[in-house]
Amino acid sequence: MAAAAHLSSRSRRELLTRWALLVCAIPCAGYLAESEFKYERCKVVAEIGCNHMGDLKLAKELMKLAKDAGATYAKFQKRCNKELLTEEQYNKPHPNPINSFGPTYGAHREFLEFTVEQHRELWNYGKEIGIEWATSVWDVTSAREMKEIPCDFLKVPSACNNHFEMLKVLRDEFKGIVHVSTGMTTKKEIEDVVTFFEETGQAKSRLVVYNCTSGYPVPFKDVCMLELCRLYDEYGNRVHQLAFSGHHLGIAVDVASYALGAKWVERHFTKDRTMKGTDHSASLEPAGLGKLVRDLDATHAAFTFKQTEILELEAEQRDKLKFRKTEKINACTE
């Protein structure tokens, strides 16, 4: 921890180990204690996704609301639907017609899709207002299109983390960081992704792996936050960073992911959870996102060691309250 910089390396490790073993008693605490891990301000990704409902004006409004709430990134999604979907998938009805924006699933998805030019316009708008743009990509065409926008990262959704032709584009042609979610993904499939980036020596410098459960919304018992500990045990020294993408309701458990070492927290974001679409109900509204950022920042500020044995704010209380009378302990009974 940066606040413990005045301590020797050995003393810092010993203190962190005590914190890990005596206070946390969690599987990944050993890694956090023994490594050079440092708590930094958590990066918060507002996953707008398709909650813009195909409306560029609403997309910009959501970016501004996310920025005002304190998010670091506003993230969207990009698909080439005819490449991604089979002909049968494209032409069949939407499984939940009340949330559909077209007579077929393909038409629904096309309605929600922004063009490359529109995504670039959103990137520019983010620069204007002070929030970074990012997007998930779902296929090779989208990966090649979006890599031309000079963004910090592109994300691979859980549904596509086994699409190695697309992963190859992101690994070999894109120059930014690659984020990968691991919902509905086996341990072997996660290992395959990490190994794929290690083949060219890029996992440690460019790969961010997210703990995630795929569901909308996810009950707390299925969030499985301690999977972050397993990911740290397996990949803490092999990938660039670890992160958390939550599809649960509320903000009660996100801080736990940060305490367990997540450098990024991603949450779906909307203006109104009652709006039409499948993701709104599992999204945070502006007030919720603002409180999440507030709580993560407060936790970051709290994760320090004392710089002195008695803090300055304690000195007055010590002078006023600390027990001093030693000559007769039971004088009040005489």
Phi, psi and chi 1 to 4 in degrees:
 res  aa     phi    psi   chi1   chi2   chi3   chi4
   1 MET       -  141.6  -65.2 -179.9 -175.7      -
   2 ALA   -61.7  -36.1      -      -      -      -
   3 ALA   -67.5  -15.6      -      -      -      -
   4 ALA   -99.2   19.9      -      -      -      -
   5 ALA   -64.9  -24.3      -      -      -      -
   6 HIS   -74.1  -14.3   65.3  -70.9      -      -
   7 LEU   -85.2  154.5  -61.7  171.0      -      -
   8 SER   -66.3  160.2   70.8      -      -      -
   9 SER   -58.1  -42.6 -152.3      -      -      -
  10 ARG   -66.1  -44.3  179.5  177.8  177.6 -178.8
  11 SER   -63.0  -40.1  -63.3      -      -      -
  12 ARG   -62.2  -43.8 -173.7  164.3   62.3 -110.3
  13 ARG   -63.6  -40.6  -78.5 -164.2  -60.1  -88.9
  14 GLU   -64.5  -42.6  -71.8  174.7   -9.1      -
  15 LEU   -65.8  -42.5  -76.8  168.8      -      -
  16 LEU   -63.6  -37.4  -78.5  165.1      -      -
  17 THR   -65.0  -41.7  -59.5      -      -      -
  18 ARG   -61.3  -45.5  -71.3  173.4 -167.8  161.1
  19 TRP   -57.5  -44.0  165.0   74.6      -      -
  20 ALA   -66.5  -48.6      -      -      -      -
  21 LEU   -80.7  -38.0  -61.7  178.7      -      -
  22 LEU   -91.3  -33.0  -60.6  179.8      -      -
  23 VAL   -97.8  -54.0  179.9      -      -      -
  24 CYS   -79.3  -45.6  -67.5      -      -      -
  25 ALA    49.4   45.5      -      -      -      -
  26 ILE  -122.0  153.9   50.8  177.9      -      -
  27 PRO   -58.1  -36.5  -25.1   33.6      -      -
  28 CYS   -89.6   -1.9   58.8      -      -      -
  29 ALA   -61.0  -34.3      -      -      -      -
  30 GLY   -60.0  -42.0      -      -      -      -
  31 TYR   -63.5  -46.0  173.0   81.5      -      -
  32 LEU   -61.8  -33.7  -60.2 -177.5      -      -
  33 ALA   -76.5  -41.1      -      -      -      -
  34 GLU   -86.6  -19.2  -65.9  166.4    8.6      -
  35 SER   -90.8 -176.2   72.2      -      -      -
  36 GLU   -91.1   27.1  -67.1  -57.6  -46.4      -
  37 PHE   -58.5  137.3 -176.6   90.8      -      -
  38 LYS  -132.3  135.5  -69.0 -178.9  174.0   60.1
  39 TYR   -76.6  122.2  -78.3  103.8      -      -
  40 GLU  -117.0  166.5  -58.3  163.4  -14.7      -
  41 ARG   -57.4  129.9 -173.9  173.4 -173.3  -98.2
  42 CYS   -70.3  135.1 -171.8      -      -      -
  43 LYS   -86.2  128.0  -61.9  179.0 -178.7   69.2
  44 VAL  -109.3  124.8  176.4      -      -      -
  45 VAL  -106.2  119.0  179.5      -      -      -
  46 ALA   -88.3  105.6      -      -      -      -
  47 GLU   -83.2   93.2  160.6   66.1  -24.3      -
  48 ILE   -72.1  -34.3  -65.2  169.3      -      -
  49 GLY    55.4 -120.0      -      -      -      -
  50 CYS  -108.9   17.1  -63.3      -      -      -
  51 ASN   -70.3   -4.3  -77.2  -14.2      -      -
  52 HIS   -76.4  -12.4   52.0   71.5      -      -
  53 MET    56.9   34.1  -58.7 -170.7  -66.0      -
  54 GLY    77.9   10.2      -      -      -      -
  55 ASP  -109.9  112.1 -176.9  -17.6      -      -
  56 LEU   -63.3  -36.5 -168.8   65.7      -      -
  57 LYS   -63.1  -42.8 -178.4  178.7  177.9 -178.4
  58 LEU   -65.8  -37.2  177.9   56.2      -      -
  59 ALA   -59.5  -42.9      -      -      -      -
  60 LYS   -67.7  -38.8  -70.4 -178.3  177.2 -179.8
  61 GLU   -61.5  -42.5 -177.8 -177.9    0.0      -
  62 LEU   -64.8  -37.3  -73.1  166.8      -      -
  63 MET   -61.4  -43.8  -70.0 -178.2   75.6      -
  64 LYS   -66.0  -40.7 -178.2   63.7  164.2   59.0
  65 LEU   -64.9  -38.8  -71.0  169.5      -      -
  66 ALA   -66.0  -41.8      -      -      -      -
  67 LYS   -61.9  -46.1 -174.1  -95.9 -179.6 -175.5
  68 ASP   -64.1  -27.8  -68.6  -15.8      -      -
  69 ALA   -78.8  -12.1      -      -      -      -
  70 GLY   104.7    6.3      -      -      -      -
  71 ALA   -66.4  151.3      -      -      -      -
  72 THR   -87.3  -35.6  -36.2      -      -      -
  73 TYR  -133.5  146.0  -69.6   83.9      -      -
  74 ALA  -111.6  120.3      -      -      -      -
  75 LYS  -115.1  142.3 -171.5  169.5   79.0   64.2
  76 PHE  -119.9 -165.2  -64.9   88.8      -      -
  77 GLN  -136.1  147.1  -62.9  177.2    8.1      -
  78 LYS  -134.7  127.1 -173.8   72.8  176.5   84.0
  79 ARG  -132.6  145.2  -65.1  169.9  173.0   85.6
  80 CYS  -103.6   96.1  176.1      -      -      -
  81 ASN   -63.8  -35.9  -67.5  -59.7      -      -
  82 LYS   -73.3  -21.1  -70.8 -170.0  174.8  179.0
  83 GLU   -82.3  -38.0  177.0 -178.2  -31.8      -
  84 LEU   -76.6  -39.5  176.9   65.2      -      -
  85 LEU  -100.3  148.3  -58.5  171.3      -      -
  86 THR   -71.7  164.9   65.9      -      -      -
  87 GLU   -60.8  -37.7 -175.9  176.1   -6.1      -
  88 GLU   -64.8  -46.3 -179.8 -175.3    1.0      -
  89 GLN   -61.9  -40.3  -71.5  173.1  -38.2      -
  90 TYR   -65.6  -38.2 -167.6   91.8      -      -
  91 ASN   -96.2   -8.1  -68.6  -42.7      -      -
  92 LYS   -81.7  160.0   71.8  178.8 -177.3 -179.9
  93 PRO   -65.0  155.1  -20.0   31.4      -      -
  94 HIS   -62.2  136.4 -168.8  -71.1      -      -
  95 PRO   -65.1  -19.5   21.3  -32.0      -      -
  96 ASN  -130.7   82.4 -170.1   -2.7      -      -
  97 PRO   -53.6  -29.6  -24.8   33.7      -      -
  98 ILE   -63.9  -24.1 -164.5  171.9      -      -
  99 ASN  -101.2    6.7  -74.0  -41.7      -      -
 100 SER   -86.0  142.1 -178.8      -      -      -
 101 PHE  -106.9   18.2  -69.5   92.8      -      -
 102 GLY  -166.0  164.6      -      -      -      -
 103 PRO   -70.0  -23.0   24.1  -33.2      -      -
 104 THR  -125.4  166.8   65.1      -      -      -
 105 TYR   -63.5  -38.5 -173.7   69.4      -      -
 106 GLY   -62.4  -45.4      -      -      -      -
 107 ALA   -63.2  -38.9      -      -      -      -
 108 HIS   -58.2  -48.0  160.9   79.0      -      -
 109 ARG   -67.8  -38.2  -68.8 -106.8   52.9  104.7
 110 GLU   -64.7  -36.9  -61.1  -68.3    5.6      -
 111 PHE   -60.4  -35.5 -177.7   89.0      -      -
 112 LEU   -85.8   -6.0  -64.2  172.1      -      -
 113 GLU   -86.4  133.1 -155.8   60.1   47.6      -
 114 PHE   -93.5  149.3  -74.3  150.5      -      -
 115 THR   -76.6  169.1   65.2      -      -      -
 116 VAL   -58.4  -42.3  175.7      -      -      -
 117 GLU   -63.1  -38.5  -68.7   72.3   23.5      -
 118 GLN   -68.0  -39.3  -72.8  173.8  -46.2      -
 119 HIS   -63.8  -39.6  -84.4  -72.9      -      -
 120 ARG   -65.5  -35.9 -169.2  174.4  -70.9  -84.1
 121 GLU   -63.5  -39.9 -176.1  175.1  -19.9      -
 122 LEU   -66.3  -38.8  -66.7  171.9      -      -
 123 TRP   -59.0  -46.2  176.4   85.2      -      -
 124 ASN   -64.2  -40.5  -80.8  -45.9      -      -
 125 TYR   -63.0  -40.2  179.7   68.8      -      -
 126 GLY   -59.5  -41.2      -      -      -      -
 127 LYS   -62.2  -36.9  -66.4  -65.3 -175.6 -175.0
 128 GLU   -66.3  -40.0  -69.3  174.0   10.5      -
 129 ILE   -98.8  -11.7   66.2  171.3      -      -
 130 GLY    97.9   33.7      -      -      -      -
 131 ILE  -137.6  142.4 -170.3  168.7      -      -
 132 GLU   -83.8  143.8  -66.1  -63.0  -35.5      -
 133 TRP   -92.2  145.0  169.3   94.7      -      -
 134 ALA  -152.0  169.0      -      -      -      -
 135 THR  -153.2  154.5 -171.6      -      -      -
 136 SER   -86.8  148.5  -63.2      -      -      -
 137 VAL  -122.5  143.1  -68.0      -      -      -
 138 TRP  -115.9   -3.0  -70.1   64.3      -      -
 139 ASP  -161.2  171.2   51.4   79.9      -      -
 140 VAL   -63.2  -45.9  170.5      -      -      -
 141 THR   -59.5  -46.2  -63.3      -      -      -
 142 SER   -63.9  -39.8  -62.6      -      -      -
 143 ALA   -61.2  -44.1      -      -      -      -
 144 ARG   -68.1  -35.1  -73.2 -148.1  162.9  100.7
 145 GLU   -70.2  -46.6  -70.6  174.6  -19.4      -
 146 MET   -75.1  -24.6  -64.8  -63.8   96.9      -
 147 LYS   -67.4  -15.4   74.4  179.7  179.2   62.9
 148 GLU   -79.8  -13.5  -61.7  -55.8  -42.4      -
 149 ILE   -89.6  124.3  -61.0  176.5      -      -
 150 PRO   -74.4   70.6   27.8  -34.6      -      -
 151 CYS   -97.6  163.9   54.7      -      -      -
 152 ASP   -71.0  -38.1  -67.7  -20.0      -      -
 153 PHE  -151.2  156.6   74.0   88.3      -      -
 154 LEU  -121.2  148.3  -67.5  173.9      -      -
 155 LYS  -116.7  143.6 -173.9  156.8 -174.4 -102.5
 156 VAL  -102.4  117.6  177.7      -      -      -
 157 PRO   -70.1  161.1   26.1  -32.8      -      -
 158 SER   -54.5  -35.8  -62.2      -      -      -
 159 ALA   -65.3  -21.5      -      -      -      -
 160 CYS  -121.4   12.5  -57.7      -      -      -
 161 ASN   -74.3   -0.5   60.4   25.3      -      -
 162 ASN  -107.2   12.3   60.1  -17.3      -      -
 163 HIS   -92.4   83.7 -170.0  -19.3      -      -
 164 PHE   -73.5  -22.0  -78.2   88.3      -      -
 165 GLU   -65.8  -41.1 -174.6 -179.0   -2.6      -
 166 MET   -69.6  -42.9 -177.6 -177.5   74.4      -
 167 LEU   -59.1  -34.5  -71.8  173.3      -      -
 168 LYS   -65.1  -39.8 -170.4  174.0 -169.4  -56.5
 169 VAL   -60.5  -46.4  171.5      -      -      -
 170 LEU   -67.4  -37.4  -64.6  174.4      -      -
 171 ARG   -71.9  -43.6 -174.7 -167.8   68.0 -179.8
 172 ASP  -100.4  -20.8  -61.7  -14.1      -      -
 173 GLU  -114.2  -31.3  -59.9  178.5   27.2      -
 174 PHE   -84.1  141.5  176.6   55.4      -      -
 175 LYS  -100.1  -10.0  -58.7  -56.2  180.0 -175.0
 176 GLY   -88.3 -167.7      -      -      -      -
 177 ILE   -80.0  144.8  -56.4  -62.7      -      -
 178 VAL  -111.4  119.8  179.0      -      -      -
 179 HIS   -99.9  137.9  -68.8 -148.5      -      -
 180 VAL  -133.4  124.8  178.9      -      -      -
 181 SER   -88.5  153.7  -94.5      -      -      -
 182 THR  -125.2   26.1   60.6      -      -      -
 183 GLY   -66.5  153.5      -      -      -      -
 184 MET    43.0   43.1   52.4 -177.1  167.6      -
 185 THR  -131.4  133.9  -57.8      -      -      -
 186 THR   -77.9  163.7   67.3      -      -      -
 187 LYS   -60.1  -39.7  -66.3  176.6 -178.2  179.0
 188 LYS   -64.5  -39.1 -178.2 -177.1 -177.0  -56.4
 189 GLU   -65.6  -37.5  -72.2  169.8  -24.7      -
 190 ILE   -63.9  -46.2  -62.7  172.1      -      -
 191 GLU   -58.7  -40.0  175.6   65.0   26.8      -
 192 ASP   -61.6  -40.1  -71.7  -14.7      -      -
 193 VAL   -66.1  -47.8  172.5      -      -      -
 194 VAL   -61.6  -45.5  175.1      -      -      -
 195 THR   -60.8  -38.1  -59.8      -      -      -
 196 PHE   -59.2  -42.1 -178.1   71.9      -      -
 197 PHE   -75.4  -30.5  -82.8   80.0      -      -
 198 GLU   -67.9  -25.9  -73.4  178.1  -29.5      -
 199 GLU   -57.9  -29.4  -72.4  173.5   -0.1      -
 200 THR  -112.4   15.4   55.3      -      -      -
 201 GLY    68.3   30.5      -      -      -      -
 202 GLN  -115.5   -2.5  -62.4 -173.8   69.5      -
 203 ALA   -65.0  -45.8      -      -      -      -
 204 LYS   -68.0  -29.2 -176.4   64.0  176.0  172.4
 205 SER   -99.7  -18.2   59.6      -      -      -
 206 ARG  -134.5   -6.4  -65.0 -173.4   57.8 -138.8
 207 LEU  -106.5  124.7 -172.6   61.4      -      -
 208 VAL  -114.1  124.0  175.5      -      -      -
 209 VAL  -109.7  130.0  176.2      -      -      -
 210 TYR  -102.5  131.8  -77.9   69.2      -      -
 211 ASN   -73.4  132.9  177.7   33.8      -      -
 212 CYS  -159.1  145.3  176.2      -      -      -
 213 THR  -118.1  127.3  -61.9      -      -      -
 214 SER   -85.5  110.3  -65.0      -      -      -
 215 GLY  -177.4  155.7      -      -      -      -
 216 TYR  -143.9   95.4  -55.8   90.0      -      -
 217 PRO   -88.9  170.3   30.3  -32.7      -      -
 218 VAL  -100.2  124.8  173.9      -      -      -
 219 PRO   -65.5  152.6   20.9  -29.4      -      -
 220 PHE   -57.7  -35.6  -71.0  116.0      -      -
 221 LYS   -64.9  -18.9   67.8 -178.5  179.2   61.0
 222 ASP  -103.5    3.4  -67.5  -33.5      -      -
 223 VAL   -65.2  -36.5  170.1      -      -      -
 224 CYS    53.8   54.2  -58.4      -      -      -
 225 MET   -62.7  -30.2 -167.2   70.4   78.3      -
 226 LEU   -69.3   -6.9  -69.5 -178.6      -      -
 227 GLU   -59.5  -26.1  -79.1  -64.5  -54.2      -
 228 LEU   -59.0  -35.7  -96.6  171.4      -      -
 229 CYS   -64.9  -43.5  -59.7      -      -      -
 230 ARG   -64.1  -40.6 -173.1 -173.0   64.1   77.8
 231 LEU   -62.8  -37.9  -69.8  173.5      -      -
 232 TYR   -66.4  -41.6  -99.5  109.3      -      -
 233 ASP   -61.0  -41.8  -72.9  -18.4      -      -
 234 GLU   -82.3  -38.1  -66.1  -71.3  -26.1      -
 235 TYR  -129.3    3.5  -56.6  113.6      -      -
 236 GLY   -54.7  -33.5      -      -      -      -
 237 ASN  -103.5    7.1  -70.7  -45.7      -      -
 238 ARG  -114.6  -22.8  -66.2  173.0   59.8 -172.2
 239 VAL  -117.5  170.1  -58.1      -      -      -
 240 HIS   -67.2  -52.1 -177.9   54.5      -      -
 241 GLN  -154.7  164.1  -71.3  175.0  -23.0      -
 242 LEU  -117.2  154.8  -68.3  169.0      -      -
 243 ALA  -149.1  177.4      -      -      -      -
 244 PHE  -136.4  129.7  171.8   66.3      -      -
 245 SER  -117.4  116.9  178.7      -      -      -
 246 GLY  -108.2  137.6      -      -      -      -
 247 HIS  -119.0   20.0  -60.8  142.8      -      -
 248 HIS   -84.8  176.0   53.3  -76.3      -      -
 249 LEU   -93.7  142.6  -61.2  178.1      -      -
 250 GLY    76.9 -169.5      -      -      -      -
 251 ILE  -128.6   22.4   58.9  172.8      -      -
 252 ALA   -68.5  -29.0      -      -      -      -
 253 VAL  -114.2   -3.7  -59.4      -      -      -
 254 ASP   -64.3  -37.1  -61.2   81.6      -      -
 255 VAL   -61.0  -31.3  165.9      -      -      -
 256 ALA   -61.7  -36.8      -      -      -      -
 257 SER   -64.5  -38.5   72.8      -      -      -
 258 TYR   -65.7  -42.9  176.0   67.3      -      -
 259 ALA   -62.0  -32.1      -      -      -      -
 260 LEU   -83.5    0.5  -67.6  175.6      -      -
 261 GLY   113.1    3.7      -      -      -      -
 262 ALA   -66.1  126.9      -      -      -      -
 263 LYS   -87.0  -20.3  -62.5  -75.3 -170.4  176.9
 264 TRP  -130.6  143.0  -57.2   70.5      -      -
 265 VAL  -126.2  126.0  168.2      -      -      -
 266 GLU  -114.9  132.3  176.3 -171.5   62.6      -
 267 ARG  -136.0  140.8  -66.6  -63.4  -54.2  -87.3
 268 HIS   -61.9  146.2  -78.9  -96.9      -      -
 269 PHE  -136.8  136.9  179.5   64.7      -      -
 270 THR  -145.3  165.7 -173.7      -      -      -
 271 LYS   -80.8  -33.4  178.3 -178.4  177.0 -178.9
 272 ASP  -152.9  119.4 -178.7  -12.5      -      -
 273 ARG   -68.8  -10.8  -66.6  178.9   63.6 -114.6
 274 THR   -93.3    2.0   66.4      -      -      -
 275 MET   -70.4  162.9  -66.0  172.4   84.1      -
 276 LYS   -71.4  134.5  179.9  178.9  177.9  178.1
 277 GLY   137.4  160.0      -      -      -      -
 278 THR   -82.2  -20.8   54.0      -      -      -
 279 ASP   -96.8  -16.1  -70.9  -11.9      -      -
 280 HIS   -59.6  -40.7  -66.2  -75.2      -      -
 281 SER   -65.8  -24.4   63.4      -      -      -
 282 ALA  -103.2   21.0      -      -      -      -
 283 SER  -108.2  159.9  -60.3      -      -      -
 284 LEU   -91.2  143.2  -65.2  178.2      -      -
 285 GLU   -88.2  171.1  -66.6  177.3  -16.9      -
 286 PRO   -52.6  -42.6  -31.1   37.3      -      -
 287 ALA   -63.7  -41.5      -      -      -      -
 288 GLY   -65.6  -42.3      -      -      -      -
 289 LEU   -63.8  -40.7 -175.9   64.9      -      -
 290 GLY   -61.1  -40.5      -      -      -      -
 291 LYS   -68.6  -35.5  -69.7  175.3 -178.6  177.0
 292 LEU   -62.5  -47.5  171.7   61.9      -      -
 293 VAL   -61.4  -43.0  173.7      -      -      -
 294 ARG   -56.9  -47.6  175.4 -157.9   66.3 -169.7
 295 ASP   -68.6  -37.6  -68.6   -9.0      -      -
 296 LEU   -66.3  -40.9  -72.4  167.3      -      -
 297 ASP   -66.0  -39.6  -76.2  -13.1      -      -
 298 ALA   -63.8  -40.3      -      -      -      -
 299 THR   -66.7  -40.0  -54.9      -      -      -
 300 HIS   -60.4  -42.9  173.5 -119.4      -      -
 301 ALA   -64.6  -32.7      -      -      -      -
 302 ALA   -78.5  -21.3      -      -      -      -
 303 PHE   -81.7   75.3  -84.0    4.3      -      -
 304 THR  -140.2  166.5   62.1      -      -      -
 305 PHE  -100.6  161.2  -69.5  104.4      -      -
 306 LYS   -67.4  133.5  -75.7 -170.4  171.5 -176.3
 307 GLN   -77.4  -27.8  -62.9  -74.3   -7.6      -
 308 THR  -135.6  161.3   60.3      -      -      -
 309 GLU   -61.2  -40.9  -73.0 -170.3  -21.5      -
 310 ILE  -116.1  115.6  -54.9  -62.0      -      -
 311 LEU   -69.4  156.4  -65.0  174.6      -      -
 312 GLU   -56.8  -41.4 -176.9  177.7   -9.8      -
 313 LEU   -70.5  -18.5   66.5   83.9      -      -
 314 GLU   -84.4  -21.1  -68.6 -179.0  -57.6      -
 315 ALA   -59.3  -45.0      -      -      -      -
 316 GLU   -64.0  -41.9 -179.5 -179.3   -9.9      -
 317 GLN   -66.6  -36.8  -56.1  -54.7  -42.0      -
 318 ARG   -64.1  -44.1  178.4 -178.4  173.1   85.8
 319 ASP   -63.3  -33.5 -175.6   60.6      -      -
 320 LYS   -86.8  -34.4 -179.8  171.2   63.3  175.1
 321 LEU  -114.1  -20.4  -60.8  174.0      -      -
 322 LYS   -66.3  133.5 -159.2   71.9  171.3 -179.3
 323 PHE   -64.3  131.4  178.9   75.9      -      -
 324 ARG  -126.7  -29.0  -67.9 -172.7 -178.5   85.2
 325 LYS   -73.3  114.2 -168.8  171.4 -178.1 -179.9
 326 THR  -119.7  -10.8   58.6      -      -      -
 327 GLU   -68.0  -39.3   55.4  -88.0   19.4      -
 328 LYS  -140.5  106.4  -77.1 -167.4  175.6 -178.4
 329 ILE   -64.4  -38.9  -60.9  -62.8      -      -
 330 ASN  -107.2   33.5   59.9  -12.1      -      -
 331 ALA   -60.2  -32.1      -      -      -      -
 332 CYS   -68.1  -13.4   63.0      -      -      -
 333 THR   -96.5   -6.4   63.2      -      -      -
 334 GLU   -83.6      -  -65.3  179.6   -1.9      -
